[in-house]
């Protein structure tokens, strides 16, 4: 049991050092992730054997053996969680890069809606002259609306000022 425990503990420390290298590596991260996952799986199988062996220890050593195995299990579960978190961050980063590339590749057109409106008007048989008159009228109406809003505010102010 002692030999397997020390071997498993050594593997846990190796995986921890690999996790440190995984944070700094970019190109070989997938290969390193697979290597770490294989080692973690191996450690879990060793832990199963260690649990069986710890239950076969003499009663005076059994409690200590189970405690050490549980501590190793706890450490390996944290390593597994750290690996999953790293994989999730890598996935999110790759997804963001793909979305960025899609946005950069997309061509944006200005006045696309204006062109569509003109196309629809032409389909309805309106001439360009009529369309220009409508655009000019819309431009003038905007100023009439703003002027009316200002006039209404002034009248309301004067009413409140003199009647209260």
N, C-alpha and C positions, 0 to 999 in steps of 0.2 A: 504494500500500500504506500509506503513512504516514497519508493522510487517513482511510482505513477503520480503521486501528489507533486513531487518536485518537478517532474517532467511537465505536468500540466501547468504548474505555476510558472515555469520557464516559458511555456508557450503563451501564457497570458501576457507576460512582460514583452515578449516578441511582438504580439499583436498590438500592444500599446505603443511600441516604437514604430510599427507600421502605420498606425493611425496618425502619429505625428508626421510621418513622411507623406501620408495621404493628403494632409492639409496643405502641404507646400507643393505637391506635384500637380501638373496640369495634364500633360500628354498621356501619361501611363496610368491615370487614375482608375480607369475601368479595369485594367489588368490587376492593379493593386487591390482594388475592391474585391475582385473575385478571389484573389489570394487570401485576403483577410477573412472573407466569408468561409472559405474552405478551412482555414485554421480554426475559426470559431466553431464550425461544425465538428471538427476533430476534438476540440476541447470539450464540447458538450457530450460527445460519446465517452471521452475519458471521465467526465464527471459522473455519468451514469454508472460506469464501472466503479468509480471511487465510492459512490453511495452504497453500492452493494458490498464493497469491501469494508466500508466503515461500519456497516451493520454486523459484520462478522468479527469485528474487533472485540477484545476482551472488555467486559463491562466498565472497568476503570479507565480505559482509553477511548471508549466509544463516544462519549459526549464531546471530548476534545476533537476527535476525528470528524464527527458530524459538523461541528462548528467550523472547522477549517474548510471542509467541502462546501458548506453553505456560503462561506466568505468568497471562495473561488467562484461559485455559481453567481453570486451577487456581482462580482467584478466582471464576469463574462457577459451578464445581461446588460450591464452598463456599456460595455464595448459594443455589443450588438445594437443597442439603442443609438450610440454615437455613430455607428456605421450607417444606420438607417437615416439618421438626421443628415449626414453628409450626402448620402445618395439623393435625399429629397431636395437639399439645397442645390446640388448639381443639376437635377432635373428642372427645377425652377429657373436656374440660370440659363440652361439650354433653351427652355421654352421662351424666356424673355429675349434671348438672342435671335431665335427664329421669328418672333413677332417683330422685332426691330428690323430684321432683314426684309420681312414682308412689307413693312411700312416704307422702308427706303426704296423698295422696288416699285411701289405703287405710284402711279402718275396721277397727280391732282390737276383738275382742270378748273380754271376760274370762269365764272359766269356760266356755269353749266346749266343752271336753272333758267337763266335769262335766255339762253339759246333754245332750251326746250319750249319755253313759252312762245318764242318767235316761231318755232316749228309748228306748234299747235295752232297758232293764229294763222299761219300761212295755209295750214290744212283746212281751216275754217273759211278761207277765202278772203281774209282781211289783207289789205294791201300794206306795204311798208309805210306809206304816208299816214294811214289811219293808225298804225302802230306807233309812229312817232308822236302823233297828236295825243294818243292815250298816255304815253310816257311823259310828255310835257305837262299834261293835265294832272297826272299823279304827282309830279314834282311841285306844281303850283298848289295843289290841294294840301300838301304837307305844310307849306308855309301858312296857308289859311288856317289850318288846324292849330298850329303853334300860336299864331296871332290870336285866335279865338280863346285859347287856353289862358294866355296872358291877360287878355281883356277880362275874362271871367274872374280871374284871381284878383285883379285890380278892383273890379266892382264889388266882389265879396269883401275885400279889405276895407273899402270905403263904407260899405253898409255896416260892417262891424264897428268901424271907428266912429261913425257919426250916430248910430242908433243905440249904442251902449254907453 
